[in-house]
Amino acid sequence: MRLLIQSTVDFHFLHSSPINGDVSWTPSLQTALVYGLISDHEQAAQLIEDHCDRGCYMVVDIDNIPEPR
């Protein structure tokens, strides 16, 4: 399972800093794919609780994105 947390306000992605491990937001999908992938729902729920405004986020399961038609 590979999940990303994305803001529905500015569409930035939550990730851990490669320098100090702090959690922050980035507009870069590339950065999010390297430093922001989450492997389980419990970890995602904890990050959401700690870093997201209520109702202002979405969880993207990048393994279940539908193919374009």
C-alpha contacts under 8 A as a table, 3 or more apart, distances in Angstrom:
res1	aa1	res2	aa2	distance
1	M	38	I	7.77
1	M	39	S	5.33
1	M	40	D	6.57
1	M	61	D	7.27
1	M	63	D	6.73
2	R	37	L	5.81
2	R	38	I	5.68
2	R	39	S	5.23
2	R	40	D	7.59
2	R	61	D	5.87
2	R	62	I	5.88
2	R	63	D	6.30
3	L	37	L	5.53
3	L	38	I	4.94
3	L	39	S	6.37
3	L	40	D	7.50
3	L	44	A	7.70
3	L	59	V	6.50
3	L	60	V	5.47
3	L	61	D	4.55
3	L	62	I	6.06
4	L	13	F	7.00
4	L	14	L	7.22
4	L	32	A	7.34
4	L	33	L	7.85
4	L	36	G	6.28
4	L	37	L	5.48
4	L	38	I	6.29
4	L	59	V	5.71
4	L	60	V	5.09
4	L	61	D	6.61
4	L	62	I	7.38
5	I	13	F	5.74
5	I	14	L	5.56
5	I	36	G	7.89
5	I	44	A	7.52
5	I	48	I	7.80
5	I	57	Y	6.70
5	I	58	M	5.82
5	I	59	V	4.66
5	I	60	V	6.27
6	Q	11	F	5.72
6	Q	12	H	5.64
6	Q	13	F	4.46
6	Q	14	L	6.36
6	Q	57	Y	5.45
6	Q	58	M	5.28
6	Q	59	V	6.31
6	Q	60	V	7.27
7	S	10	D	5.90
7	S	11	F	4.64
7	S	12	H	5.39
7	S	13	F	6.35
7	S	14	L	7.90
7	S	52	C	7.80
7	S	56	C	5.84
7	S	57	Y	4.29
7	S	58	M	6.40
8	T	11	F	5.26
8	T	12	H	8.00
8	T	56	C	5.14
8	T	57	Y	4.96
8	T	58	M	6.61
9	V	56	C	6.26
9	V	57	Y	7.66
11	F	27	P	6.98
12	H	25	W	5.81
12	H	26	T	5.17
12	H	27	P	4.36
12	H	28	S	7.27
13	F	25	W	5.30
13	F	26	T	5.23
13	F	27	P	6.16
13	F	28	S	7.31
13	F	29	L	7.11
13	F	32	A	6.00
13	F	36	G	7.44
14	L	23	V	6.86
14	L	24	S	5.73
14	L	25	W	4.58
14	L	26	T	6.52
14	L	32	A	6.88
14	L	36	G	6.03
15	H	23	V	5.56
15	H	24	S	5.67
15	H	25	W	6.14
15	H	26	T	7.20
15	H	31	T	7.76
15	H	32	A	5.76
15	H	35	Y	5.42
15	H	36	G	3.86
15	H	37	L	7.49
16	S	21	G	5.18
16	S	22	D	5.49
16	S	23	V	4.39
16	S	24	S	6.32
16	S	35	Y	5.66
16	S	36	G	6.04
17	S	20	N	5.70
17	S	21	G	4.57
17	S	22	D	5.24
17	S	23	V	6.07
17	S	24	S	6.91
17	S	35	Y	7.06
18	P	21	G	5.82
18	P	35	Y	7.00
23	V	51	H	7.99
26	T	29	L	7.75
26	T	31	T	7.17
26	T	32	A	7.07
28	S	31	T	5.25
28	S	32	A	6.30
29	L	32	A	4.93
29	L	33	L	6.07
30	Q	33	L	5.18
30	Q	34	V	6.44
31	T	34	V	5.22
31	T	35	Y	5.94
31	T	36	G	7.25
32	A	35	Y	5.25
32	A	36	G	4.39
32	A	37	L	6.72
33	L	36	G	5.71
33	L	37	L	5.85
34	V	37	L	6.91
38	I	41	H	7.96
38	I	43	Q	6.87
38	I	44	A	6.42
39	S	43	Q	7.44
40	D	43	Q	5.65
40	D	44	A	6.46
41	H	44	A	4.96
41	H	45	A	6.03
42	E	45	A	5.07
42	E	46	Q	6.30
43	Q	46	Q	5.17
43	Q	47	L	6.27
44	A	47	L	5.16
44	A	48	I	6.10
45	A	48	I	5.08
45	A	49	E	6.14
46	Q	49	E	5.08
46	Q	50	D	6.16
47	L	50	D	5.10
47	L	51	H	5.79
47	L	52	C	7.53
48	I	51	H	5.37
48	I	52	C	4.97
48	I	53	D	7.99
49	E	52	C	6.21
52	C	56	C	6.79
52	C	57	Y	6.69
53	D	56	C	5.45
53	D	57	Y	7.41
54	R	57	Y	7.68
61	D	64	N	5.56
61	D	65	I	6.84
62	I	65	I	5.59
